[in-house]
């Protein structure tokens, strides 16, 4: 099953001062296991543009669609057997300690 993993900042990072795992090690391990299909870091939120169409008019606004302290800073596309495996992959991501990870299954319209 495929999951999209949103990597986000968090205003309340973990207070644990032990060493945070290295992101390059996390990427290499999950790529080697075939669990990570793709992933990228996003440009800063200041470069975001929100697009809406209302009454046939294109409305643009600078910045993200929601005003929050937490922002999406990257994503990974995962291929995991089930939600438990996806949670394990997310749990080991360095941003799980300093940010937050949202896991969402891709919709399966064929079922």
N, C-alpha and C positions, 0 to 999 in steps of 0.2 A: 504494500500500500504506500502511496506517495503522500508526503506531508510537506507543507511549506512552513519553515521555521523562521519567524520574524525575530531578529536580534534587536533589542531595544535598550535604551538607556533607562536608568532608574534613579530617582532622587534619593533613594535609601539603599545604598549598596551594602553588601555583607560586611559586618564588623570584624570578621575573622581576618587576622593579619598574616595568616600563612600564605605561602607562595601561590599565586594564581597560575593555573596551567597555561602553557604556551599555546597560542592560537595556531601557529604553524604545525605543532605536533598534533593538535586536535584535527586539523584539516587533513594532514597526511594519514592519520590513522583511519578516519572515516572514509576518505577516498579509497584507501587500500582495501577496506572491507566492502566497498561498493554501496555504502549506506548514504554517502553524500554525492548527489548527481551534479550539483552546481551550487555556486554561492558567490556572492559579491558584497563588497562594502559599498554603501551608498555615499554620494556626495553630501556635503553638509546640508542640513535642513534649510539653510538660508538660500539655497539654490532651487528649492521646490517651487513649482507652479501648480495651482489647483485649477482644473478646468471643469466648468459646468455649462450646460445648455438649458436655457429657460426661455420659453416662448420663441424659440428659433434663434435666440441671441447667444453667442458664445461669451461667457463671463469668465475672466481670468483673475486670479488673485495670487499675489506672491506668498510663498510659504506653504506649510502643510495645511491639509483640510481641517485639522482640529488644533485648537490652542491648548497644548499640554506641556508639562515639564519633561515628560518622557517622549522620546522620538525613536522611530525605526532607523537604525544605522546600518543594517545589512540584512541579508536573508540567505538561507540555505534550503535547497530542495533535497529532501531525504527520501530514500526508498527503504522502508522498514517493514518487518513482518507484521507488526501491530503497533498499537499506541504505546504499549509498555516499552518496546524497543525504541520508539521515537523519544519517549521521555528519558530513557537512559542516555541516548545520544545528546539530548538537550541538557541533561543534568551535568554532563562533563564539559560543556562548552564554557570557556572562560567568562563570557558575559552573563552566565547564569548566576555568578557571584557578584559581579559589579553592575549588572543591569538586570534585564529580565528577558526571558525567551517565551514566545508564544508559538505553540504548535497547532497547525490547523490542517486537517486532512483535505486533500483535493477532492472535489465532488466527482463522484462516479455516476455519470448519467446513463451508463449502460446496464445498470442493475434494475 
